[in-house]
């Protein structure tokens, strides 16, 4: 995927520095607790996605011309990954919500039945 | 004269064939990486589902140390960078530089593996083995599968270093180096997700 014309060190250095910034920024959000929980969660997801994008573009040269098939394969993979991950989480958390109640809840329920 | 021209055309055809072979192989390898993405996607989904099922045992925030994980992350990231520099040197036909950067990549990969093994050994010694809870089963499977990939990649680098030392930068060794760098960059991308989801999220 690395074409002969793409021999510039600058891209790799830029990719490395960008990845370092993303890593340290994510670390800082967790260690320093500068913002509320939900906002920090969003920031971590965004930083991870930015870093993946940086590495795909600058280390794997995915944006270069002649890589359309690779991009297509990646896009298809992401669709399947999305289905597998969101589908699994959806089903499992839904099942979890319908699980048998805890012993304490069961006891409370039977007692309420007995007293009737 | 005519013969010479004919010969020249043959060389061109051969070169074209070689380029095509290179591109086809790289694309095929890319497809393997994409299927590996699916393996990791399933393991990530499993981990997220099971992460709170600690069965009375310790949870993620109690077990993991942030500075330690940051060290692992920086080691692997730097090795991904040096793998890229190795390919760059090969493109410029500098065999010694290629060999040197690839050796640095191997060294950093082994440091990463050492850190991870030390981490795993500490967990197991404290009684937190995969059988302790659903959370730990999922953790060891996900992070262990990534570690196994890194170990196989390290073995691949060793073989490639031997080939580079014996044959130098041929079309074949350069192609193998390109595939290896794809594999190594891919493993770093998977690690970004492990770093964020497994190690950073519990501390928020």
Interface residues (C-beta under 8 A of the other chain):
Chain A: X1 X2 X4 X7 X9 X12 X15 X16 X19 X20 X23 X26 X27 X29 X30 X31 X37 X40 X41 X44 X45 X47 X48 X51 X52 X55 X56 X59 X60 X69 X70 X73 X74 X76 X77 X80 X81 X84 X85 X88 X89 X92 X93
Chain B: X26 X27 X30 X31 X34 X37 X38 X41 X42 X44 X45 X46 X48 X49 X66 X70 X73 X74 X77 X78 X80 X81 X84 X85 X87 X88 X91 X92 X178 X181 X182 X185 X186 X188 X189 X192 X193 X195 X196 X200 X201 X203 X204
